[in-house]
Amino acid sequence: INTESDSEVLLNVFAHELQAQNHLRLEPEHLFNAVTGVHARCIGGYAIVALVLGFGMVGFRDPNGIRPLVIGNREGPEGTE
């Protein structure tokens, strides 16, 4: 752990859960299993968005939905951001 950020801890737990599955090729079910592992190990409110190299973006929040997780667009003078 390099910071005092709880986000770093959560992302390290997520990465550990992914690695613990010992898979040769990453499949969506591995991500779902890793999220389930995070839910089992972490207590409290959290919302995570992470980029998984070679796969894409994953987002999830705590099982009780304490922290919001929103995806959206913003219209500006230069178009959609």
C-alpha positions as CSV (number, residue, x, y, z in Angstrom):
1,I,0.0,0.0,0.0
2,N,1.5,3.3,-1.1
3,T,-1.1,5.8,0.1
4,E,-3.6,6.4,2.8
5,S,-6.5,6.1,0.3
6,D,-9.2,3.5,0.8
7,S,-9.6,3.4,-2.9
8,E,-6.1,1.9,-3.3
9,V,-7.0,-0.8,-0.7
10,L,-10.2,-1.7,-2.5
11,L,-8.5,-1.9,-5.9
12,N,-5.8,-4.1,-4.4
13,V,-8.4,-6.4,-3.0
14,F,-10.1,-6.5,-6.4
15,A,-6.8,-7.3,-8.2
16,H,-6.0,-10.0,-5.6
17,E,-9.4,-11.6,-6.1
18,L,-8.8,-11.6,-9.9
19,Q,-5.4,-13.1,-9.6
20,A,-6.5,-15.8,-7.1
21,Q,-8.7,-17.4,-9.8
22,N,-5.6,-18.6,-11.7
23,H,-7.1,-18.2,-15.2
24,L,-5.2,-18.1,-18.5
25,R,-7.7,-15.9,-20.2
26,L,-9.8,-13.3,-18.5
27,E,-13.6,-13.8,-19.0
28,P,-16.5,-11.8,-17.7
29,E,-17.3,-14.4,-15.0
30,H,-13.8,-13.9,-13.5
31,L,-14.7,-10.2,-13.0
32,F,-18.0,-11.1,-11.4
33,N,-16.3,-13.5,-9.1
34,A,-13.7,-10.9,-8.2
35,V,-16.4,-8.4,-7.4
36,T,-18.1,-11.0,-5.2
37,G,-14.8,-11.5,-3.4
38,V,-14.5,-7.8,-2.8
39,H,-18.1,-7.8,-1.3
40,A,-17.1,-10.7,1.0
41,R,-13.9,-9.0,2.2
42,C,-14.8,-5.3,2.4
43,I,-17.4,-3.7,4.7
44,G,-18.8,-0.2,4.2
45,G,-19.8,2.1,1.4
46,Y,-17.7,2.2,-1.8
47,A,-18.1,2.7,-5.5
48,I,-15.3,1.6,-7.8
49,V,-14.5,2.2,-11.4
50,A,-11.4,0.5,-12.7
51,L,-9.7,-0.1,-16.1
52,V,-8.7,-3.8,-16.5
53,L,-5.9,-3.8,-19.1
54,G,-6.8,-5.8,-22.2
55,F,-10.4,-6.2,-21.2
56,G,-12.1,-2.9,-20.5
57,M,-13.8,-0.8,-17.8
58,V,-15.5,-2.3,-14.8
59,G,-17.6,-0.5,-12.2
60,F,-19.3,-1.7,-9.1
61,R,-20.5,-0.5,-5.7
62,D,-21.1,-1.9,-2.2
63,P,-23.8,-4.5,-1.9
64,N,-26.1,-2.1,0.1
65,G,-25.8,0.7,-2.5
66,I,-24.6,3.2,0.0
67,R,-22.3,5.1,-2.4
68,P,-23.7,6.2,-5.8
69,L,-22.2,5.1,-9.0
70,V,-23.3,7.2,-12.0
71,I,-22.4,7.1,-15.7
72,G,-23.4,10.0,-17.8
73,N,-22.6,12.6,-20.4
74,R,-22.3,16.4,-20.2
75,E,-23.5,18.7,-23.0
76,G,-21.2,21.6,-23.4
77,P,-20.4,24.3,-26.0
78,E,-18.0,21.9,-27.7
79,G,-20.4,19.0,-27.7
80,T,-20.8,15.9,-25.5
81,E,-18.1,15.3,-23.0
